């Protein structure tokens, strides 16, 4: 990938040459510059893939890790020694919110440049590359609107409109689905983007240039969005879109996964990974743990992904001391009993010595125990949340770059979800087929991503209640939602959307109420439904933001989105 990005950098000169005035073409053409017959849009496609799924460290840290992954309940801060409290992100911070908004909102500028280049009349006109741009646009807008609600869409790619209006989510969903249909129509039966310089191949970080895989991706995204929209006010397009999607090929088998390989050489400010925060910020302070809800579902259902997702706790001896003053002093007994209850919940034996204001527990280091850290703990309990009592992410999630170590890829869209979505549609009476068979195939595909052995997969499916759709329709839909949430591990934006859309896992969706333990945050304990707009949008497009707020509701984290579960 490093060579690919060098090629991208070299082609930037061509952008200026192509965009320049024709009067200067002959006198200002460098003899060693690329000519238009030597450059393809494939170099620019690579860039917009990376920027959306592995941007530089600043947004990767502030958008994915601090917000989406933690709202999803899958990563959590707030242990003793962490630089960031469990309240971070739940207490509104303009700096952190602005970093998230500026990255996501700013992505549209590069997408616009790409689409204008490859679209009709563009300097790099190619309908196949234009179709791929439409699919990228769909992936982008689903993330963008599901994070903030109303955002600029219909006017956003028009270079002549400086202050684009913010469109309703209904309009965005309807428009994106129509553009996905357009992309699939352009692709048709084609398998490659062209010949020679126009052959995409390895510059495509999702599918190595296979257009039929892109077509499946577009159709599966269409199904995801239509199912999410179904039942929302004004979503009259949803059921037709669901029916159409179910009749066309979807991501369903191992070869269909859209997993973007992490580059191990490119600098963290060009292509980031979790390890760029974990290792480069310095010491234990920049580490984080895996959330309690996720670990509980994996551990308590004998899910073989547990050891692939997380590390066993380190264990050892831990001393708890009552603070000399403040709220922590009066709440000491409650705080430590809460922490010890997590050990009991996980079936972890320990011995206890001492009493009163100071005591020590000892946890064996000879066995593998997995304990998830509860989300959004308040600062008062911080001294008693010992990092070595909770599971950290598995090494290949947070491995450092440039050391020859494997790093788990970026999750773009999985075949597992393609199967789960089909099962969900069937249970809702919107499609036909065997929901149980599709659900179990989804489990197989979800586990294969994490290299679970086939024998372990089949043992899980044969023996675990979680692998059976044997309850009421609502109970079965809950299982599907939870599995969609689990398979979205490390894709916090989608995992968070699943919780808001379905209400599952209910342990997350219900928020928190015991403020002796948890951080109330700006939401007063409620589950975050969206993020606030960035200040830059107010400063440059304020009138349109205010109009959107009048339609959507207050610019607050608790304002529900158009499709959200009530």
C-alpha positions as CSV (number, residue, x, y, z in Angstrom):
1,X,0.0,0.0,0.0
2,X,2.9,2.3,0.6
3,X,3.8,2.2,-3.0
4,X,0.2,2.9,-4.0
5,X,0.1,6.1,-1.8
6,X,3.4,7.3,-3.3
7,X,1.8,7.0,-6.7
8,X,-1.2,8.9,-5.5
9,X,1.1,11.7,-4.3
10,X,2.8,11.8,-7.6
11,X,-0.4,12.2,-9.4
12,X,-1.4,15.3,-7.5
13,X,0.6,17.3,-9.9
14,X,-1.6,16.1,-12.7
15,X,-4.7,17.4,-10.8
16,X,-3.3,21.0,-11.3
17,X,-2.4,20.3,-14.9
18,X,-5.8,19.0,-15.7
19,X,-7.6,21.8,-13.9
20,X,-5.4,24.6,-15.4
21,X,-6.2,27.0,-18.2
22,X,-5.7,25.5,-21.7
23,X,-3.8,28.6,-22.7
24,X,-0.9,27.4,-20.6
25,X,-1.0,23.7,-21.5
26,X,2.0,23.8,-23.9
27,X,4.3,26.3,-22.3
28,X,3.8,25.0,-18.7
29,X,3.8,21.3,-19.3
30,X,6.8,19.6,-17.5
31,X,8.5,17.0,-19.7
32,X,8.7,14.6,-16.8
33,X,5.1,15.1,-15.6
34,X,2.4,12.5,-15.9
35,X,0.2,12.8,-19.0
36,X,-3.6,12.2,-18.8
37,X,-3.1,8.8,-20.6
38,X,-0.8,7.7,-17.8
39,X,-3.1,8.5,-14.9
40,X,-6.3,6.7,-13.7
41,X,-8.9,7.5,-11.1
42,X,-7.8,4.2,-9.4
43,X,-5.1,6.1,-7.5
44,X,-7.7,8.5,-6.1
45,X,-10.1,5.8,-5.1
46,X,-7.5,4.4,-2.8
47,X,-7.3,7.7,-1.1
48,X,-11.0,8.1,-0.4
49,X,-11.1,4.5,1.0
50,X,-8.4,5.3,3.4
51,X,-9.7,8.6,4.5
52,X,-13.1,7.2,5.4
53,X,-11.9,4.0,7.2
54,X,-8.4,4.8,8.4
55,X,-7.9,8.6,8.5
56,X,-5.0,10.2,10.3
57,X,-4.5,9.6,14.0
58,X,-6.3,12.8,15.2
59,X,-9.8,11.9,14.0
60,X,-9.2,8.1,14.5
61,X,-8.6,8.8,18.1
62,X,-11.3,11.5,18.7
63,X,-14.0,10.2,16.4
64,X,-13.7,6.4,16.5
65,X,-12.1,5.7,19.8
66,X,-13.4,8.4,22.1
67,X,-17.0,8.5,20.7
68,X,-18.2,5.8,18.4
69,X,-16.4,2.8,20.0
70,X,-17.4,3.9,23.5
71,X,-21.0,4.8,22.7
72,X,-21.2,1.3,21.2
73,X,-20.2,-0.1,24.6
74,X,-17.3,-2.0,23.2
75,X,-14.3,0.0,24.4
76,X,-14.1,1.9,27.7
77,X,-11.8,4.2,29.6
78,X,-11.8,5.2,33.2
79,X,-9.6,2.7,35.0
80,X,-7.0,3.8,37.5
81,X,-4.1,5.1,35.5
82,X,-6.0,6.1,32.3
83,X,-5.7,9.6,31.0
84,X,-9.3,9.8,30.1
85,X,-12.3,9.2,32.4
86,X,-15.3,7.1,31.7
87,X,-17.3,10.3,31.5
88,X,-15.4,11.6,28.4
89,X,-17.8,11.8,25.4
90,X,-20.8,11.7,27.6
91,X,-20.0,15.1,29.0
92,X,-20.2,17.3,25.9
93,X,-16.8,18.7,24.8
94,X,-16.7,21.1,21.9
95,X,-13.0,20.2,21.1
96,X,-13.7,16.5,20.8
97,X,-17.0,17.0,19.1
98,X,-15.5,19.4,16.6
99,X,-12.7,17.0,15.8
100,X,-15.2,14.4,14.9
101,X,-17.5,16.6,12.9
102,X,-14.8,18.4,11.0
103,X,-13.3,15.0,9.9
104,X,-16.6,13.5,8.8
105,X,-18.1,16.7,7.3
106,X,-14.8,17.5,5.6
107,X,-14.6,14.1,3.8
108,X,-17.2,15.3,1.3
109,X,-14.7,17.7,-0.3
110,X,-12.4,14.9,-1.5
111,X,-15.4,12.7,-2.5
112,X,-16.7,15.7,-4.5
113,X,-13.4,16.1,-6.3
114,X,-13.2,12.4,-7.1
115,X,-16.8,12.3,-8.5
116,X,-16.3,15.4,-10.6
117,X,-13.1,13.9,-12.1
118,X,-14.7,10.6,-13.0
119,X,-18.2,11.8,-13.8
120,X,-19.5,12.7,-17.3
121,X,-17.3,15.4,-18.8
122,X,-14.7,15.0,-16.0
123,X,-10.9,14.9,-16.8
124,X,-10.8,11.3,-15.8
125,X,-14.3,10.3,-17.0
126,X,-15.0,6.7,-16.3
127,X,-18.5,5.4,-15.5
128,X,-17.3,2.4,-13.6
129,X,-15.1,4.5,-11.3
130,X,-18.1,6.9,-11.0
131,X,-20.2,3.9,-9.8
132,X,-17.7,3.0,-7.2
133,X,-17.7,6.6,-6.0
134,X,-21.5,6.3,-5.6
135,X,-21.0,3.3,-3.4
136,X,-18.4,5.1,-1.3
137,X,-20.8,8.0,-1.1
138,X,-23.5,5.7,0.3
139,X,-21.1,4.2,2.9
140,X,-20.1,7.7,3.9
141,X,-23.5,9.2,4.1
142,X,-24.9,6.4,6.1
143,X,-22.2,6.9,8.7
144,X,-22.5,10.7,8.5
145,X,-26.3,11.0,8.9
146,X,-26.5,8.2,11.5
147,X,-24.0,10.2,13.6
148,X,-25.5,13.7,13.4
149,X,-29.0,13.4,11.8
150,X,-29.7,16.1,9.2
151,X,-26.6,16.9,7.2
152,X,-25.8,18.6,3.9
153,X,-26.5,16.1,1.1
154,X,-28.4,17.2,-2.0
155,X,-26.3,20.4,-2.4
156,X,-23.1,19.2,-0.7
157,X,-21.2,18.1,-3.9
158,X,-22.1,21.2,-5.9
159,X,-18.9,23.3,-5.9
160,X,-21.0,26.4,-6.7
161,X,-23.0,26.2,-3.4
162,X,-21.0,27.4,-0.4
163,X,-23.7,27.0,2.2
164,X,-25.6,23.8,1.4
165,X,-28.9,23.1,3.1
166,X,-29.1,20.2,5.6
167,X,-31.4,17.5,4.3
168,X,-33.7,15.3,6.4
169,X,-32.6,11.8,7.1
170,X,-35.6,10.5,5.1
171,X,-34.4,12.5,2.0
172,X,-30.8,11.3,2.5
173,X,-31.8,7.6,2.9
174,X,-34.1,7.8,-0.2
175,X,-31.4,9.5,-2.2
176,X,-28.6,7.2,-1.2
177,X,-30.6,4.1,-2.0
178,X,-31.4,5.6,-5.5
179,X,-27.7,6.2,-6.0
180,X,-26.8,2.7,-5.0
181,X,-29.3,1.5,-7.6
182,X,-27.6,3.7,-10.1
183,X,-24.2,2.3,-9.3
184,X,-25.5,-1.3,-9.6
185,X,-27.1,-0.5,-12.9
186,X,-23.8,1.0,-14.3
187,X,-21.8,-2.0,-13.1
188,X,-24.3,-4.5,-14.6
189,X,-22.4,-7.7,-15.5
190,X,-19.0,-6.2,-15.6
191,X,-16.2,-7.5,-13.5
192,X,-13.4,-5.0,-14.1
193,X,-13.2,-1.2,-14.4
194,X,-11.3,-1.3,-17.7
195,X,-8.0,-2.3,-19.3
196,X,-4.5,-1.1,-18.9
197,X,-4.2,2.0,-16.8
198,X,-7.9,1.8,-16.1
199,X,-7.7,-1.7,-14.5
200,X,-8.3,-1.1,-10.8
201,X,-6.9,-4.3,-9.2
202,X,-4.7,-3.8,-6.1
203,X,-5.5,-0.1,-5.8
204,X,-8.9,-1.2,-4.5
205,X,-8.4,-1.9,-0.8
206,X,-11.8,-3.7,-0.5
207,X,-12.1,-6.1,-3.4
208,X,-9.0,-5.9,-5.5
209,X,-11.0,-4.4,-8.4
210,X,-13.8,-7.0,-8.6
211,X,-16.9,-5.0,-9.7
212,X,-19.3,-7.8,-8.8
213,X,-18.2,-7.6,-5.2
214,X,-18.8,-3.9,-5.2
215,X,-22.3,-4.6,-6.6
216,X,-22.9,-7.0,-3.7
217,X,-21.7,-4.3,-1.3
218,X,-24.0,-1.7,-2.7
219,X,-27.0,-4.1,-2.5
220,X,-26.2,-5.1,1.1
221,X,-25.8,-1.5,2.1
222,X,-29.2,-0.9,0.4
223,X,-30.7,-3.7,2.5
224,X,-29.2,-2.3,5.8
225,X,-30.5,1.2,5.2
226,X,-33.9,0.1,4.0
227,X,-34.4,-2.1,7.1
228,X,-33.2,0.7,9.3
229,X,-35.7,3.1,7.6
230,X,-38.6,0.7,7.6
231,X,-41.3,1.9,9.9
232,X,-40.0,5.4,10.2
233,X,-42.3,8.4,9.2
234,X,-42.2,8.9,5.4
235,X,-40.1,5.8,4.7
236,X,-42.6,4.6,2.0
237,X,-39.5,3.5,-0.1
238,X,-38.2,1.1,2.4
239,X,-40.2,-2.1,1.8
240,X,-39.8,-1.9,-1.9
241,X,-36.0,-1.5,-1.4
242,X,-35.9,-4.4,0.9
243,X,-37.8,-6.6,-1.5
244,X,-35.5,-5.6,-4.4
245,X,-32.3,-6.2,-2.3
246,X,-33.4,-9.6,-1.3
247,X,-33.8,-10.7,-4.9
248,X,-30.2,-9.7,-5.9
249,X,-26.8,-11.0,-4.7
250,X,-25.7,-9.9,-1.3
251,X,-22.5,-10.2,0.7
252,X,-22.9,-13.7,2.1
253,X,-19.8,-15.9,1.9
254,X,-16.2,-15.6,3.1
255,X,-14.9,-14.1,-0.1
256,X,-17.4,-11.3,0.1
257,X,-16.1,-9.6,3.2
258,X,-15.1,-6.0,2.7
259,X,-12.2,-5.8,5.2
260,X,-9.6,-3.2,4.5
261,X,-6.1,-4.4,5.3
262,X,-4.2,-2.1,7.6
263,X,-1.0,-0.7,6.2
264,X,1.9,-1.4,8.6
265,X,4.4,1.2,7.1
266,X,2.5,4.4,6.3
267,X,2.9,7.1,8.9
268,X,0.1,7.4,11.5
269,X,-0.8,10.8,10.2
270,X,-1.6,9.4,6.8
271,X,-3.2,6.1,7.7
272,X,-4.0,5.4,11.4
273,X,-4.7,2.3,13.5
274,X,-5.6,1.8,17.1
275,X,-2.0,1.0,17.9
276,X,-1.1,4.6,17.0
277,X,-2.9,5.7,20.1
278,X,-2.2,2.7,22.3
279,X,1.6,2.7,21.9
280,X,2.5,6.2,20.7
281,X,0.8,8.3,23.3
282,X,3.0,6.8,26.0
283,X,2.4,4.3,28.8
284,X,-0.7,2.8,30.3
285,X,-2.5,6.2,30.3
286,X,-3.5,5.9,26.7
287,X,-4.8,2.3,27.0
288,X,-8.4,1.2,27.2
289,X,-10.4,-1.9,28.0
290,X,-13.1,-4.0,26.4
291,X,-16.6,-3.2,27.6
292,X,-18.5,-5.3,30.1
293,X,-21.6,-5.9,27.9
294,X,-19.5,-7.3,25.0
295,X,-17.4,-9.6,27.2
296,X,-20.5,-10.8,29.1
297,X,-22.2,-11.9,25.9
298,X,-19.1,-13.6,24.6
299,X,-18.1,-15.3,27.8
300,X,-21.6,-16.3,29.1
301,X,-22.5,-17.9,25.8
302,X,-19.2,-19.8,25.3
303,X,-18.6,-17.8,22.2
304,X,-15.2,-18.8,20.7
305,X,-14.5,-15.2,19.6
306,X,-13.8,-14.2,23.2
307,X,-10.1,-14.9,23.0
308,X,-9.8,-13.3,19.6
309,X,-11.5,-10.1,20.8
310,X,-9.9,-9.7,24.1
311,X,-7.0,-10.6,26.4
312,X,-7.5,-12.5,29.7
313,X,-7.1,-10.3,32.8
314,X,-3.6,-10.1,34.2
315,X,-4.6,-10.7,37.8
316,X,-2.4,-10.3,40.9
317,X,-2.8,-8.4,44.2
318,X,-4.9,-5.3,44.4
319,X,-5.2,-3.0,47.4
320,X,-8.3,-0.8,47.9
321,X,-7.9,2.2,50.2
322,X,-10.6,4.6,51.4
323,X,-9.9,8.2,50.2
324,X,-9.3,10.6,53.0
325,X,-12.1,13.0,52.0
326,X,-14.7,13.8,49.4
327,X,-17.5,11.8,47.8
328,X,-15.2,8.9,47.3
329,X,-14.7,8.5,51.0
330,X,-18.4,8.0,51.8
331,X,-18.9,5.8,48.7
332,X,-15.8,3.6,49.3
333,X,-17.8,0.5,50.4
334,X,-20.2,0.8,47.5
335,X,-17.5,1.4,45.0
336,X,-15.3,-1.5,45.9
337,X,-18.3,-3.9,46.2
338,X,-19.3,-2.9,42.7
339,X,-15.8,-3.8,41.4
340,X,-15.8,-7.1,43.3
341,X,-19.2,-7.9,42.0
342,X,-17.8,-7.9,38.5
343,X,-15.3,-10.6,39.5
344,X,-18.2,-12.6,41.0
345,X,-20.3,-12.1,37.9
346,X,-17.4,-13.5,35.8
347,X,-16.9,-16.5,38.1
348,X,-13.4,-15.3,39.1
349,X,-12.2,-16.6,42.5
350,X,-10.2,-14.3,44.8
351,X,-9.0,-14.1,48.4
352,X,-9.4,-11.1,50.6
353,X,-7.3,-9.9,53.4
354,X,-7.7,-6.8,55.6
355,X,-10.8,-4.9,56.4
356,X,-12.3,-1.5,56.9
357,X,-10.5,1.4,55.2
358,X,-7.9,-0.8,53.4
359,X,-7.9,-4.3,52.2
360,X,-6.2,-6.4,49.5
361,X,-7.6,-9.0,47.1
362,X,-5.5,-11.6,45.3
363,X,-6.6,-13.1,41.9
364,X,-4.8,-16.0,40.4
365,X,-2.6,-15.4,37.4
366,X,-2.5,-19.0,36.4
367,X,-5.9,-19.2,34.6
368,X,-7.5,-17.2,31.8
369,X,-10.3,-15.1,33.1
370,X,-12.2,-12.5,31.1
371,X,-13.9,-9.5,32.7
372,X,-15.3,-6.5,30.8
373,X,-15.1,-3.0,32.3
374,X,-18.4,-1.3,32.7
375,X,-19.0,1.7,30.5
376,X,-19.1,5.4,31.5
377,X,-17.9,5.0,35.1
378,X,-17.7,8.3,37.0
379,X,-14.5,9.9,38.2
380,X,-15.2,9.1,41.9
381,X,-14.9,5.3,41.3
382,X,-11.7,5.7,39.3
383,X,-9.2,4.8,42.1
384,X,-10.7,1.4,42.5
385,X,-11.0,0.4,38.9
386,X,-7.8,-1.6,38.6
387,X,-6.7,-2.1,35.0
388,X,-5.3,-5.6,35.6
389,X,-8.7,-6.7,36.7
390,X,-10.2,-6.1,33.3
391,X,-9.6,-7.4,29.8
392,X,-7.7,-5.3,27.2
393,X,-8.3,-5.7,23.5
394,X,-6.5,-8.6,21.8
395,X,-3.0,-7.8,20.6
396,X,-3.7,-7.8,16.9
397,X,-6.3,-5.1,17.4
398,X,-3.8,-2.7,19.0
399,X,-0.5,-3.9,17.6
400,X,2.0,-1.1,16.7
401,X,2.8,-0.3,13.1
402,X,6.3,-0.6,11.5
403,X,7.3,-3.7,13.5
404,X,6.2,-6.5,11.2
405,X,3.2,-7.4,13.4
406,X,-0.2,-8.2,12.0
407,X,-3.0,-5.7,12.6
408,X,-6.7,-6.6,12.4
409,X,-8.2,-5.0,9.3
410,X,-10.8,-2.2,9.2
411,X,-14.3,-3.6,9.1
412,X,-16.2,-2.0,6.1
413,X,-19.0,-4.5,5.6
414,X,-19.1,-8.2,6.5
415,X,-20.8,-11.2,4.9
416,X,-22.0,-12.1,8.4
417,X,-24.1,-8.9,8.4
418,X,-25.4,-9.8,4.9
419,X,-26.8,-13.0,6.3
420,X,-28.1,-11.4,9.6
421,X,-30.0,-8.8,7.6
422,X,-31.7,-11.4,5.5
423,X,-32.8,-13.3,8.6
424,X,-34.1,-10.1,10.1
425,X,-36.1,-9.3,7.0
426,X,-37.7,-12.7,7.0
427,X,-38.6,-12.5,10.7
428,X,-40.3,-9.1,10.0
429,X,-42.4,-10.7,7.3
430,X,-40.6,-8.7,4.6
431,X,-38.9,-11.7,2.8
432,X,-39.1,-15.4,2.5
433,X,-36.6,-18.1,3.4
434,X,-35.1,-19.9,6.4
435,X,-34.2,-17.3,9.0
436,X,-32.5,-19.9,11.2
437,X,-30.3,-21.1,8.4
438,X,-29.3,-17.5,7.5
439,X,-28.7,-16.6,11.1
440,X,-26.4,-19.6,11.7
441,X,-24.6,-18.9,8.4
442,X,-24.1,-15.3,9.7
443,X,-22.5,-16.7,12.9
444,X,-20.2,-18.9,10.8
445,X,-19.1,-16.0,8.7
446,X,-18.7,-13.7,11.8
447,X,-16.4,-16.2,13.5
448,X,-14.3,-16.9,10.4
449,X,-13.3,-13.3,10.2
450,X,-11.6,-13.8,13.6
451,X,-10.1,-17.1,12.6
452,X,-12.1,-19.3,14.8
453,X,-11.6,-23.0,13.9
454,X,-14.5,-24.7,12.0
455,X,-14.8,-27.3,14.7
456,X,-15.3,-24.5,17.4
457,X,-17.9,-22.8,15.2
458,X,-19.9,-26.0,14.7
459,X,-19.7,-26.8,18.4
460,X,-21.1,-23.4,19.2
461,X,-23.9,-23.6,16.7
462,X,-24.9,-27.1,17.8
463,X,-24.9,-26.5,21.6
464,X,-25.5,-22.9,22.4
465,X,-28.9,-21.3,23.0
466,X,-27.6,-18.1,21.4
467,X,-27.2,-19.9,18.1
468,X,-30.9,-20.9,17.9
469,X,-33.8,-18.7,16.7
470,X,-36.2,-20.7,18.9
471,X,-38.0,-17.9,20.8
472,X,-40.7,-15.4,20.0
473,X,-40.2,-13.1,17.0
474,X,-39.0,-10.4,19.3
475,X,-36.6,-12.7,21.2
476,X,-35.2,-13.8,17.8
477,X,-34.9,-10.3,16.5
478,X,-33.0,-9.5,19.7
479,X,-30.5,-12.3,19.0
480,X,-30.0,-11.0,15.5
481,X,-29.5,-7.4,16.7
482,X,-27.0,-8.6,19.3
483,X,-25.0,-10.6,16.8
484,X,-25.0,-7.6,14.4
485,X,-23.6,-5.6,17.2
486,X,-21.0,-8.2,18.1
487,X,-19.8,-8.6,14.5
488,X,-19.4,-4.8,14.3
489,X,-16.6,-4.9,16.9
490,X,-14.0,-2.3,16.0
491,X,-16.6,-0.6,13.7
492,X,-18.1,1.6,16.5
493,X,-20.2,3.8,14.2
494,X,-22.2,0.8,13.0
495,X,-22.3,-0.9,16.4
496,X,-23.7,2.3,18.0
497,X,-26.3,2.6,15.2
498,X,-27.5,-1.0,15.8
499,X,-28.1,-0.2,19.5
500,X,-30.1,3.0,18.7
501,X,-32.1,1.4,15.9
502,X,-33.0,-1.9,17.6
503,X,-32.8,-1.1,21.3
504,X,-30.4,-4.0,21.8
505,X,-28.3,-4.8,23.7
506,X,-30.8,-3.3,26.2
507,X,-28.1,-3.1,28.8
508,X,-26.6,-0.3,26.8
509,X,-29.7,1.3,25.3
510,X,-31.3,1.8,28.7
511,X,-28.6,4.2,29.8
512,X,-27.5,4.5,33.4
513,X,-29.2,5.8,36.5
514,X,-26.9,5.1,39.6
515,X,-24.8,8.2,39.5
516,X,-22.8,7.0,42.5
517,X,-21.2,4.6,40.0
518,X,-21.8,6.0,36.5
519,X,-21.3,9.4,34.9
520,X,-24.6,11.2,34.3
521,X,-23.0,13.3,31.6
522,X,-24.8,16.0,29.6
523,X,-27.5,13.4,28.9
524,X,-28.3,12.8,32.6
525,X,-27.7,9.1,32.2
526,X,-29.5,8.6,28.9
527,X,-28.0,6.7,26.0
528,X,-26.5,9.0,23.4
529,X,-28.7,9.2,20.3
530,X,-26.5,11.5,18.1
531,X,-23.5,13.8,18.2
532,X,-23.9,17.6,18.2
533,X,-22.9,19.6,15.1
534,X,-19.4,21.1,15.0
535,X,-18.8,24.8,15.6
536,X,-17.4,25.2,12.1
537,X,-20.8,24.3,10.7
538,X,-22.4,27.0,12.8
539,X,-19.7,29.5,11.8
540,X,-19.9,28.9,8.0
541,X,-23.4,27.6,7.5
542,X,-25.3,28.8,10.6
543,X,-28.6,29.7,9.0
544,X,-29.0,26.2,7.5
545,X,-28.0,24.6,10.8
546,X,-30.6,26.6,12.6
547,X,-33.3,25.5,10.1
548,X,-32.3,21.9,10.6
549,X,-32.6,22.2,14.3
550,X,-36.1,23.6,14.0
551,X,-37.1,20.5,12.0
552,X,-35.0,17.8,13.8
553,X,-35.0,19.0,17.4
554,X,-32.4,20.5,19.7
555,X,-28.8,20.1,18.8
556,X,-28.2,17.8,21.8
557,X,-26.9,14.3,22.2
558,X,-30.3,13.1,23.4
559,X,-32.3,14.1,20.3
560,X,-33.5,10.9,18.7
561,X,-32.9,10.4,15.0
562,X,-35.6,9.8,12.4
563,X,-35.3,6.0,12.4
564,X,-34.4,5.5,16.1
565,X,-36.1,3.0,18.4
566,X,-38.6,4.7,20.7
